[in-house]
Amino acid sequence: LICPNFLSAHRCAMSTKKKVKLGHIDADPEEFALKVSYVTETHHFDEYGNPVRSESQPGQKVIRVPRGLQGPEIQGLAQEVVEKCRKYIPPSKVGEVEQLLLALAEHEAMQRQGRGQEPPPPPPPPPPPPPKQRRQEPLLPQADMRQIEDYADQLYEDRMELKVYGAKCILRVCTEPVNLELLAEHENLLQVLSRECRENSRKSVDLSVVAVCVFLTFSHFSQFHQVLMQNQCGDVTMRVLEYESQRAQVRKEDMLRRQMRFQELGDECKPEDRRLFAKDEKKYKLQLAKQNKLMHVCLCVLLNLAEEISIERKMVNRKIPSLLIQLLDRSQEDLLLVTLTFLKKLSVFEENKEQIAVPETLSNLVRLAQHENQRIALLSLRLLFNLSFDERVRAALVESGIIKLLVDSLKNPPFRHIVLRLLYHFSMDDRCKSLMAYHRDGMVMLLQLVVHFPEPRVGKDLVALMVNLATHARAAEVILQSGLFPPIMLRVMKHRDPLLCKVIRNVASHSSVLEQMCELLDSEGVRMAKWMNEFVRMAICSVDNPDFLVEVLGTLANVTLEEVAWGELCEAGLTELMTRLLVPSFSEDDVVLECVLLISNLALSRDSVQHVAESRLPSMMQDLLIEKREDEEIVVQLLFAFQCLVSHDEVRDFVLQETELAPCIMRFARARNPLVLEYATALLQIVAVASDNQTTEEGVPDWVAQIKAFRFEQHNQEWCRCVNRELSGGTGMSPSAYGAYYDDQVSPREDEEEFAFHWAGMDAADPRDLAKRDWSNQGFGKSMSRWT
């Protein structure tokens, strides 16, 4: 005996699925109805999903049709019948239903004629509908979430149209976001769609489009990405994209062969050949349009899934950059938009950039940057911006004529932001600066944007571009000739913009442009002859603003014209400002360097050199020379400033007496840096010439003898090295005190004198006394014989 509880539990564990199969559709003129025959198949499965038994039960559904049908009504009625009875009649049977309804209407008309009855008068023809109000068939059929099992079962049908219809119903359900979570939890819905797409994508483009659209609805939400990857939806989508790309290449090559064959015929071409070629061309365009739709949804799915870097890396390993590059020659705008978006996302990585930045791709991007669709043009420019960080890419783009394109795009406000960034990248190359200076209209437009910028400080992209352009002599000349340079000066004086002041500084750095700049500012039309006095006043007020201060001082330091009234500027407070800024550890190195350059300008002018000599600047510069001995650039500029200072007879003696310049310079005359050595030697030469006539009330200063000994050692290095070796007992040369400041060498004893002062009781320190020496008595004869 079997326990009844066991039977009930067994029935609960079993599952049942029903499937309706269409038989045939007949028209019944007696009842004036359509009769649909069908078979209901019931499949029983056990708790493990294995089929247990199947049952089949035939059935028939009668659909009553209203009498008095007219021709225009039949098409709409047939569509309505299929929609209401979609469980029994698939959408592909609309034409058959329409023919049956037409047969019923003809049968009714014949019966009326046989009875001698007049047919009812035809209704007046309806007015023609307006062309834009034409009813459009819905893209997706009506579907219900509660019938999702029936839609999934249709994917198992052998007929492709039933598969497509079932997939469309599933897509219609997926268009409601509230249903996605329930569908994601379905046991095999996505898996079945993925399998059908993998197996039948080559047979039906429509099925592929609908299946990938279902994946797209899920991919919009990050929480479903893991479900899609588990059911291999991303892999299937990538396979479809790869296959369609290969198919497009084959079709393109085939069409090119037919086109070449048609062109070879020339005048011998027959009307039949033209007709066949036009037919092939039309077919190719239709296939391309269908493929564009499929590839568009595929890329949308992959782009959404690529939010995770690991998934994006898998796509890159499957050569998706090369697949995207092939789509840049398409004309479908939606496909171009998603392609450019995907390429822009990939281009932020170096390895992807190498695959994207090929000459053909760059040419296509430059062409798309001129597209009439602004979104496509903007995406192309943004992608070019990501690629333009590479110098080789910039050089290739310049060859394609992108500079003129960018200059012309400045007139379009939506493009201006990205165009300024691109121009900034190109302005890092001298050749591009020259090309931009050649487009005078673009330069004038940039200056107008600077002058009329709404905020106190000009935008960084715009002013950075102008800073780079101002470093080119031709561009600086165009800036002066544009008529907008004086407003830029006024804007700097008003808003104290450091980067805009750097533009003026770079313009003044060109010797060929500097004189034109001063003449322009001194002209009657501008009347800014006292602009340097204003810059001095701004520098005094900007001690706490080092960014602006260094630009103001740099601008003044670049003005190296002889007619500048430096004495007047010193009286306006420039000397006091330099004294304040050169206090040890008070200013940054950039400010210190500009101060030294400016002191060099003051030292070259006879009107201002007296102001410098009588101030604390010479002694402060000497201390600065020791403090900044590791900064070779500051050391070189300090040596040059001293050289300019001691070149004037009226202040040379005063400077040498008030400072210990000579011993300090001798330390740097042993420097390893050739530039430091050159300037130190030149300065030491000037001091040495002046030391011949140098006397004080106490006699000749000590540093005069030191200079003579040092110069003797420089010109007799081998001899001095030999003598020193003999004096030190053959142990080698002792550390030189002259290099202590520069080389950080410290003598073992602070009171130890230089070896030159030990020569024969310091008598050898005087070169004029060398001839009076009796070397044989000093024991040098034997040692010197080795060097003669």
C-alpha positions in Angstrom: 0.0 0.0 0.0 1.1 3.6 -0.8 0.6 6.2 1.8 -1.8 9.0 0.7 0.6 11.6 2.2 3.4 10.3 0.0 1.2 10.7 -3.1 0.2 14.3 -2.2 3.9 15.2 -1.5 4.9 13.6 -4.7 2.3 15.6 -6.7 3.5 18.8 -5.0 7.1 18.0 -6.0 6.1 17.6 -9.7 5.8 20.5 -12.1 3.7 21.0 -15.1 4.2 23.1 -18.3 1.6 23.7 -21.0 2.3 24.6 -24.6 -0.2 25.6 -27.2 0.5 24.6 -30.8 -1.4 26.1 -33.7 -3.1 23.7 -36.1 -4.9 25.5 -38.9 -7.3 28.5 -39.3 -10.6 28.1 -41.3 -13.4 30.5 -42.3 -16.9 29.3 -41.6 -19.4 31.2 -43.9 -22.4 29.6 -42.2 -21.6 31.0 -38.8 -19.6 33.9 -40.3 -16.7 33.2 -38.0 -13.1 32.1 -37.9 -12.3 28.7 -36.4 -8.8 28.2 -35.0 -7.7 24.6 -34.3 -4.9 24.0 -31.8 -3.4 21.3 -29.6 -2.6 21.8 -25.9 0.5 19.8 -24.9 0.9 19.2 -21.1 4.3 18.1 -20.0 4.9 16.8 -16.4 8.3 16.9 -14.8 9.6 15.4 -11.5 11.3 17.3 -8.8 14.6 17.0 -10.6 13.3 18.5 -13.9 13.1 15.2 -15.8 10.0 14.6 -18.0 7.6 12.0 -16.6 4.7 12.0 -19.1 3.1 14.2 -21.7 -0.6 14.7 -22.7 -2.1 16.2 -25.8 -5.6 17.6 -26.0 -7.0 19.1 -29.2 -9.2 22.2 -29.1 -10.9 24.8 -31.2 -11.6 28.5 -30.7 -14.4 30.2 -32.6 -13.9 33.9 -33.4 -17.1 35.7 -34.4 -16.8 38.3 -37.1 -19.2 41.2 -37.7 -21.1 41.2 -40.9 -21.1 43.9 -43.6 -17.3 44.1 -43.8 -15.8 46.6 -46.3 -12.4 46.5 -47.9 -10.7 49.3 -45.8 -11.8 47.7 -42.6 -10.4 44.2 -43.2 -6.7 45.0 -42.5 -7.4 46.7 -39.1 -9.8 43.9 -38.1 -7.2 41.2 -38.9 -4.6 43.0 -36.7 -7.2 43.2 -33.9 -8.0 39.5 -34.1 -4.3 38.6 -33.9 -3.7 40.9 -30.9 -6.7 39.5 -28.9 -5.9 35.9 -29.7 -2.1 36.1 -29.6 -2.1 32.9 -27.4 -3.5 30.9 -30.4 -2.5 32.9 -33.5 1.1 34.2 -33.9 1.8 37.6 -35.4 3.1 36.0 -38.5 -0.4 34.8 -39.4 -1.8 38.3 -39.9 -1.8 38.0 -43.6 -3.6 34.6 -43.5 -6.3 36.0 -41.2 -6.7 39.0 -43.5 -7.3 36.7 -46.5 -9.9 34.6 -44.6 -11.8 37.8 -43.6 -11.7 39.0 -47.2 -13.1 35.6 -48.3 -16.0 35.9 -45.8 -16.8 39.4 -47.0 -16.9 38.2 -50.7 -19.1 35.2 -49.7 -21.5 37.6 -48.0 -21.7 39.8 -51.1 -22.3 36.9 -53.4 -25.2 35.7 -51.2 -26.9 39.1 -51.4 -26.6 39.2 -55.2 -28.1 35.7 -55.4 -31.2 36.7 -53.4 -31.7 39.8 -55.6 -31.0 42.2 -52.8 -29.3 45.4 -53.5 -26.0 45.6 -51.7 -25.9 48.4 -49.2 -24.5 51.6 -50.7 -20.9 52.0 -50.0 -20.1 54.6 -47.4 -18.5 57.8 -48.6 -14.7 57.6 -48.8 -13.1 58.9 -45.7 -10.9 62.0 -46.1 -7.2 61.1 -46.7 -5.3 61.3 -43.4 -2.5 63.8 -43.1 0.9 62.3 -43.9 2.3 62.8 -40.4 -0.7 61.2 -38.6 -0.2 57.9 -40.2 -0.6 55.1 -37.7 2.7 53.5 -36.9 2.9 49.9 -35.9 4.3 49.4 -32.4 7.9 48.1 -32.3 7.1 45.6 -29.5 3.9 43.6 -28.9 1.9 43.9 -25.7 3.2 41.6 -23.0 2.3 40.6 -19.4 4.8 39.8 -16.7 2.5 36.9 -15.6 3.0 35.1 -18.9 6.8 35.2 -18.9 6.9 31.4 -18.8 5.0 31.3 -22.1 7.3 33.8 -23.7 10.3 31.8 -22.5 8.8 28.6 -24.0 8.6 30.2 -27.4 12.3 30.5 -27.5 12.4 26.7 -27.8 10.3 26.7 -31.0 11.8 25.6 -34.3 10.4 28.4 -36.3 12.5 31.6 -36.2 9.6 34.0 -36.2 8.2 32.4 -33.0 11.6 32.8 -31.3 11.7 36.4 -32.3 8.2 37.1 -31.1 8.9 35.5 -27.8 12.1 37.5 -27.4 10.2 40.7 -28.2 7.6 39.9 -25.6 10.4 39.4 -23.0 12.0 42.7 -24.1 8.6 44.4 -23.7 8.4 43.1 -20.1 12.0 44.3 -19.5 11.2 47.8 -20.5 9.5 48.2 -17.1 12.3 48.6 -14.5 10.1 47.2 -11.8 10.2 43.8 -13.5 14.0 43.5 -13.9 14.7 42.3 -10.4 12.1 39.4 -10.7 13.5 38.5 -14.2 17.0 38.5 -12.9 16.0 35.9 -10.3 14.4 33.7 -13.0 16.1 30.3 -13.1 17.0 30.2 -16.8 15.6 33.2 -18.7 18.9 35.0 -19.3 20.7 31.7 -19.8 18.3 30.7 -22.6 18.5 34.1 -24.3 22.3 33.9 -24.1 22.3 30.4 -25.7 19.8 31.3 -28.4 21.9 34.4 -29.3 25.1 32.3 -29.5 23.5 29.6 -31.7 21.2 31.6 -33.9 22.8 35.1 -34.2 24.2 34.2 -37.6 20.8 33.0 -38.8 18.6 36.0 -37.7 19.8 39.6 -37.2 16.4 40.4 -35.6 16.8 37.8 -32.9 20.3 39.1 -32.1 19.0 42.7 -31.9 16.2 41.7 -29.5 18.3 39.5 -27.3 21.1 42.1 -27.0 18.4 44.7 -26.2 17.3 42.5 -23.3 20.9 42.5 -22.0 21.0 46.2 -22.5 18.0 46.8 -20.2 19.8 44.9 -17.4 23.2 46.5 -18.1 21.9 50.0 -17.2 22.0 49.0 -13.6 25.3 48.0 -11.9 23.6 45.5 -9.6 22.7 43.3 -12.5 26.2 43.2 -14.1 27.2 40.1 -12.1 24.1 38.3 -13.2 24.9 39.1 -16.8 28.4 37.9 -16.5 27.4 34.7 -14.8 25.0 33.9 -17.7 27.8 34.8 -20.2 25.8 37.6 -21.7 28.9 39.8 -22.1 30.8 37.0 -23.8 27.9 36.4 -26.3 27.6 40.1 -27.0 31.4 40.3 -27.7 31.1 37.3 -30.0 28.2 38.9 -31.9 30.3 42.1 -32.3 33.4 40.2 -33.6 31.3 38.2 -36.1 29.5 41.3 -37.4 32.8 43.1 -37.8 34.2 40.2 -39.9 31.0 40.0 -41.9 31.1 43.8 -42.6 34.7 43.5 -43.8 33.7 40.7 -46.2 30.7 42.5 -47.5 32.7 45.7 -48.0 35.4 43.9 -50.0 32.7 42.1 -52.1 31.0 45.4 -52.8 34.2 47.0 -53.8 34.9 44.2 -56.3 31.5 44.7 -57.8 32.0 48.4 -58.0 35.4 48.0 -59.7 33.9 45.5 -62.2 31.0 47.9 -63.0 33.5 50.7 -63.5 35.6 48.6 -65.8 32.7 48.1 -68.1 32.5 51.8 -68.8 30.6 52.6 -72.0 30.0 48.9 -72.6 27.7 48.7 -69.5 24.2 47.4 -70.4 21.0 48.5 -68.7 20.8 45.1 -67.1 24.2 45.6 -65.6 23.1 48.9 -64.2 20.0 47.4 -62.8 21.9 44.6 -61.1 24.5 46.9 -59.7 21.8 49.3 -58.3 20.1 46.3 -56.8 23.3 45.1 -55.1 24.0 48.5 -53.8 20.6 48.9 -52.3 20.9 45.4 -50.7 24.3 46.4 -49.3 22.9 49.6 -47.8 20.0 47.7 -46.2 22.3 45.1 -44.7 24.6 47.9 -43.4 21.6 49.7 -41.8 20.6 46.5 -40.0 24.1 45.8 -38.9 24.5 49.3 -37.6 21.5 48.8 -35.2 22.9 45.5 -34.0 26.4 46.8 -33.4 25.0 49.9 -31.7 23.2 47.9 -29.0 26.2 45.6 -28.6 28.5 48.5 -27.9 26.0 50.0 -25.5 26.0 46.7 -23.5 29.8 46.4 -23.5 30.2 50.0 -22.6 28.0 49.6 -19.5 29.7 46.4 -18.5 33.2 48.1 -18.9 32.5 50.2 -15.8 34.6 47.6 -14.0 38.3 47.7 -15.0 38.7 44.0 -14.9 35.9 43.5 -17.4 37.3 46.3 -19.6 40.7 44.6 -19.5 39.2 41.4 -20.8 37.6 43.3 -23.7 40.9 44.9 -24.5 42.5 41.5 -24.6 40.0 40.5 -27.2 41.1 43.5 -29.4 38.0 45.7 -28.9 40.0 48.9 -29.7 40.7 47.6 -33.3 37.0 46.7 -33.6 36.0 50.2 -32.6 38.4 51.9 -35.0 36.8 50.1 -37.9 33.4 51.7 -37.1 34.7 55.3 -37.4 33.9 55.3 -41.1 30.2 54.5 -40.6 27.6 57.2 -41.1 25.0 56.2 -38.5 25.2 58.9 -35.8 24.1 56.7 -32.8 26.7 54.2 -33.7 29.4 56.9 -34.0 28.4 58.4 -30.6 28.8 55.2 -28.7 32.0 54.3 -30.6 33.6 57.6 -29.8 32.5 57.4 -26.1 34.0 53.9 -25.8 37.3 55.0 -27.5 37.5 58.0 -25.2 37.1 55.7 -22.2 39.8 53.4 -23.4 42.2 56.1 -24.4 43.1 57.0 -20.8 45.4 54.0 -20.7 48.8 54.0 -22.4 48.5 50.5 -23.9 45.2 51.4 -25.5 46.4 54.7 -26.8 49.1 52.9 -28.8 46.4 50.9 -30.6 44.1 53.9 -31.2 46.7 56.5 -32.3 47.4 55.2 -35.8 47.4 57.6 -38.8 44.2 56.3 -40.3 42.3 56.7 -37.0 43.7 60.2 -36.5 42.5 61.2 -39.9 39.1 59.9 -39.2 38.9 61.7 -35.9 39.9 65.0 -37.6 37.2 64.5 -40.1 34.6 63.7 -37.5 35.6 66.8 -35.5 34.0 68.7 -38.4 30.8 66.7 -38.3 27.5 68.6 -38.4 26.3 66.8 -35.3 27.8 68.8 -32.4 27.9 65.8 -30.0 29.9 63.7 -32.5 32.3 66.7 -33.1 32.7 67.3 -29.4 33.4 63.6 -28.6 36.0 63.5 -31.4 37.8 66.6 -30.0 37.8 65.1 -26.5 39.2 61.9 -27.8 41.9 63.9 -29.7 42.7 65.7 -26.4 43.3 62.4 -24.6 45.7 61.3 -27.4 47.4 64.7 -27.8 49.5 64.2 -24.6 51.9 62.2 -26.8 54.3 64.3 -28.8 54.3 61.9 -31.8 50.5 62.1 -32.0 50.6 65.9 -31.9 53.1 65.9 -34.8 50.9 63.6 -36.8 47.8 65.8 -36.1 49.6 68.9 -37.2 50.3 67.2 -40.6 46.5 66.6 -41.0 45.8 70.3 -40.7 44.2 70.3 -37.2 45.5 73.7 -36.2 43.3 75.6 -38.7 40.3 73.5 -37.7 40.9 74.3 -34.0 41.3 78.0 -34.7 38.1 78.0 -36.7 36.3 76.1 -33.9 37.0 78.9 -31.4 34.1 80.9 -32.9 31.7 78.2 -31.7 31.1 78.6 -27.9 30.3 75.0 -27.1 33.6 73.9 -28.6 35.7 76.6 -27.0 36.6 74.9 -23.7 38.0 71.7 -25.3 39.6 73.6 -28.2 41.6 75.8 -25.7 42.9 72.7 -24.0 43.9 71.2 -27.3 45.6 74.4 -28.4 47.5 74.5 -25.1 48.9 71.0 -25.8 50.0 72.0 -29.3 51.5 75.3 -28.0 54.2 73.3 -26.3 55.8 72.7 -29.7 57.6 75.6 -31.5 56.3 74.6 -34.9 52.7 74.8 -33.7 53.3 78.2 -32.1 54.5 79.5 -35.4 51.4 78.0 -37.1 49.1 79.6 -34.6 50.8 82.9 -35.0 50.2 82.6 -38.7 46.4 82.5 -38.1 46.1 86.1 -37.0 42.4 86.0 -36.6 42.7 83.2 -34.0 45.3 85.2 -32.0 43.1 88.2 -32.0 40.1 86.1 -30.8 42.2 84.7 -28.0 43.3 88.2 -26.9 39.6 89.3 -27.0 38.7 86.4 -24.7 41.4 87.5 -22.3 40.4 91.1 -22.2 36.7 90.4 -21.9 36.9 87.5 -19.4 34.1 87.9 -16.9 36.1 87.0 -13.8 39.0 88.9 -12.2 41.4 86.2 -13.0 41.5 84.8 -16.5 40.7 81.1 -16.9 43.7 78.8 -16.6 43.3 77.1 -19.9 43.1 80.4 -21.8 45.9 82.2 -19.9 48.2 79.1 -20.0 47.8 79.1 -23.8 48.7 82.8 -24.0 51.7 82.2 -21.8 53.1 79.6 -24.1 52.4 81.6 -27.2 54.1 84.7 -25.8 57.3 82.7 -25.6 57.4 82.7 -29.4 58.8 85.9 -31.0 56.4 86.0 -33.9 53.4 85.4 -31.7 54.6 88.1 -29.3 54.8 90.5 -32.2 51.2 89.6 -33.2 50.1 90.3 -29.6 51.6 93.8 -29.8 50.2 94.5 -33.2 46.7 93.4 -32.3 45.9 96.6 -30.5 44.8 94.6 -27.4 48.1 94.7 -25.5 47.4 98.0 -23.6 44.1 96.6 -22.2 46.0 93.5 -21.0 48.4 95.8 -19.2 45.5 97.7 -17.6 43.9 94.4 -16.6 47.1 93.2 -14.9 47.4 96.5 -13.0 43.8 96.3 -11.9 43.4 92.6 -10.9 47.0 91.6 -10.2 46.7 88.3 -12.1 50.1 86.5 -11.9 49.6 84.3 -15.0 48.5 87.2 -17.1 51.5 89.2 -15.9 53.6 86.2 -17.1 52.3 86.9 -20.6 53.7 90.4 -20.4 57.0 89.1 -19.0 57.3 86.6 -21.9 56.6 89.3 -24.4 59.3 91.5 -22.9 61.8 88.7 -23.0 62.2 89.0 -26.8 64.9 91.6 -27.6 63.3 92.1 -31.1 59.9 92.9 -29.6 60.9 94.7 -26.4 61.6 98.0 -28.2 58.3 97.8 -30.0 56.5 97.2 -26.7 58.1 100.3 -25.0 57.4 102.5 -28.1 53.7 101.3 -28.1 53.3 102.1 -24.4 55.0 105.5 -24.7 52.9 106.5 -27.7 50.3 109.3 -27.6 47.5 106.9 -28.2 48.3 104.7 -25.2 50.0 107.1 -22.8 51.4 104.5 -20.4 55.0 105.8 -20.3 55.2 105.4 -16.6 54.2 101.7 -16.6 57.5 100.7 -15.0 56.9 103.0 -12.1 53.5 101.4 -11.7 55.2 97.9 -11.8 57.6 99.0 -9.0 54.7 100.2 -6.9 52.9 96.9 -7.5 56.0 95.0 -6.5 56.3 97.0 -3.2 52.6 96.2 -2.4 52.9 92.5 -3.4 55.7 91.3 -1.0 53.2 89.0 0.6 52.1 87.6 -2.8 55.2 85.8 -4.2 53.4 84.4 -7.3 52.6 87.9 -8.6 55.8 89.5 -7.2 58.1 87.1 -9.2 56.3 87.9 -12.4 56.5 91.7 -11.8 60.2 91.5 -11.0 60.8 89.2 -14.0 59.1 91.7 -16.3 61.3 94.6 -15.0 64.4 92.4 -15.3 63.6 91.7 -19.0 63.6 95.4 -19.8 67.3 95.8 -20.8 67.0 99.0 -22.9 69.6 101.7 -22.3 67.0 104.6 -22.3 65.2 103.2 -19.2 65.4 105.7 -16.3 66.6 103.2 -13.7 67.8 106.1 -11.4 64.2 107.3 -11.2 63.0 103.8 -10.4 65.6 103.5 -7.6 64.3 106.8 -6.1 60.8 105.4 -6.3 61.8 102.6 -3.9 63.3 99.9 -6.0 66.6 99.8 -4.2 64.9 99.5 -0.8 62.7 96.7 -2.2 65.7 94.8 -3.3 67.3 95.2 0.1 64.2 93.9 1.8 63.8 90.9 -0.5 67.5 89.8 -0.2 67.4 89.4 3.5 68.6 85.8 4.2 65.8 83.2 4.3 63.2 85.9 3.6 62.3 85.3 0.0 61.9 82.2 -2.2 64.6 81.3 -4.6 62.6 82.4 -7.6 62.2 85.9 -6.1 65.9 86.0 -5.2 66.9 85.1 -8.8 64.7 87.8 -10.3 66.1 90.3 -7.8 69.7 89.5 -8.8 68.7 89.9 -12.5 67.2 93.2 -11.8 70.3 94.4 -9.8 72.3 93.5 -12.9 70.2 95.9 -14.9 70.7 98.6 -12.2 74.4 97.9 -12.2 74.7 98.4 -16.0 73.2 101.9 -15.8 75.3 104.8 -14.7 72.2 106.5 -13.4 71.5 103.8 -10.8 74.8 102.1 -10.1 75.6 104.7 -7.4 72.3 103.8 -5.7 73.3 100.2 -5.6 76.9 100.8 -4.4 75.8 103.0 -1.6 73.2 100.6 -0.3 73.6 97.3 1.5 73.1 95.3 -1.7 76.8 94.5 -2.4 77.5 93.0 1.0 74.1 91.2 0.9 75.0 89.8 -2.5 78.3 88.5 -1.1 76.5 86.7 1.7 73.9 85.4 -0.8 76.8 84.1 -2.9 78.0 82.0 0.0 74.5 80.9 1.1 73.3 79.9 -2.4 76.6 78.3 -3.5 74.7 75.0 -4.3 72.3 76.8 -6.7 74.5 77.3 -9.8 72.0 79.5 -11.6 71.9 82.0 -8.8 75.7 81.9 -8.5 76.2 82.7 -12.1 73.7 85.6 -12.0 75.4 86.9 -8.8 78.8 86.8 -10.4 77.5 88.6 -13.5 75.9 91.3 -11.3 79.2 91.8 -9.5 80.9 92.0 -12.9 78.5 94.7 -14.0 79.0 96.5 -10.7 82.8 96.6 -10.7 83.0 97.6 -14.3 82.3 101.2 -13.3 85.4 103.0 -12.1 83.5 105.3 -9.8 82.2 102.5 -7.6 84.7 99.7 -8.1 87.1 100.8 -5.3 84.2 101.4 -2.9 82.7 98.0 -3.5 86.1 96.2 -3.2 86.9 98.0 0.1 83.4 97.4 1.6 83.2 93.7 0.8 85.5 90.7 0.8 84.7 90.0 -2.9 88.1 88.9 -4.0 88.6 86.0 -1.6 85.1 84.9 -2.2 85.5 84.9 -6.0 88.7 82.8 -5.7 86.7 80.0 -4.1 84.4 79.9 -7.2 87.3 80.1 -9.6 87.9 76.4 -8.8 84.3 75.3 -9.6 83.6 72.3 -11.7 80.7 73.9 -13.5 82.2 75.5 -16.7 79.7 78.4 -16.7 80.5 79.3 -13.0 84.2 79.0 -13.8 83.9 81.3 -16.8 82.1 84.1 -14.9 84.3 83.7 -11.8 87.4 83.9 -13.9 86.2 86.9 -15.9 85.3 88.7 -12.6 88.6 87.8 -11.1 90.4 89.3 -14.1 88.6 92.6 -13.6 89.4 92.6 -9.9 93.1 91.7 -10.6 93.5 94.5 -13.0 92.1 96.9 -10.5 94.3 95.5 -7.7 97.5 96.8 -9.3 96.5 100.3 -8.3 94.7 99.3 -5.1 96.2 101.1 -2.1 94.7 102.2 1.2 95.9 104.3 4.1 97.2 101.1 5.7 98.9 99.9 2.6 98.1 97.2 0.0 95.1 95.0 1.1 95.9 91.3 1.8 93.6 90.1 -0.9 95.8 91.7 -3.6 98.7 89.3 -2.7 96.3 86.4 -2.5 95.0 87.2 -6.0 98.5 87.3 -7.4 99.4 84.0 -5.8 96.2 82.4 -6.9 96.7 83.6 -10.5 100.3 82.4 -10.4 99.1 79.0 -9.3 96.5 78.9 -12.1 99.1 79.5 -14.7 101.7 77.1 -13.2 99.6 74.2 -11.9 102.1 71.4 -12.6 105.0 73.3 -11.0 102.9 74.2 -7.9 101.8 70.6 -7.6 105.4 69.4 -7.6 106.5 72.0 -5.1 103.6 71.2 -2.8 104.4 67.5 -2.9 108.0 68.2 -1.9 107.0 70.5 0.9 104.4 68.1 2.3 106.8 65.2 2.3 105.4 63.5 -0.9 102.0 62.9 0.7 100.1 64.8 -1.9 98.5 68.2 -2.2 96.8 69.7 0.8 93.2 70.9 0.5 92.9 74.3 -1.1 91.2 77.0 1.0 90.1 78.8 -2.1 87.6 76.2 -2.9 86.1 75.9 0.5 83.0 78.0 -0.3 82.1 76.0 -3.4 83.3 72.5 -2.7 82.6 72.4 1.0 86.2 71.5 1.8 87.4 72.5 5.3 91.0 72.7 6.3 92.2 70.5 9.1 93.0 73.6 11.1 91.2 76.9 10.7 94.5 78.8 11.1 96.3 76.7 8.4 97.5 78.9 5.6 97.4 78.1 1.9 100.4 76.3 0.6 101.3 79.3 -1.6 102.1 81.2 1.6 104.6 78.5 2.7 106.8 78.8 -0.3 110.2 79.9 1.0 108.9 81.8 4.0 106.0 83.5 2.0 108.6 85.2 -0.3 107.3 83.1 -3.1 103.9 84.6 -2.7 105.2 87.6 -4.7 105.7 86.5 -8.3 108.1 89.4 -8.8 110.4 87.9 -6.2 110.6 84.4 -7.8 113.6 85.4 -10.0 115.6 86.4 -6.9 115.2 83.0 -5.3 118.2 80.7 -4.9 116.5 77.4 -5.5 119.6 75.2 -5.0 119.8 76.2 -1.4 116.1 75.3 -0.8 116.5 71.7 -2.0 114.3 72.1 -5.0 116.9 71.5 -7.7 116.8 67.8 -7.4 113.0 67.6 -7.5 112.6 70.1 -10.4 115.1 68.1 -12.5 112.3 65.5 -13.0 110.1 68.2 -14.6 112.6 69.8 -17.0 
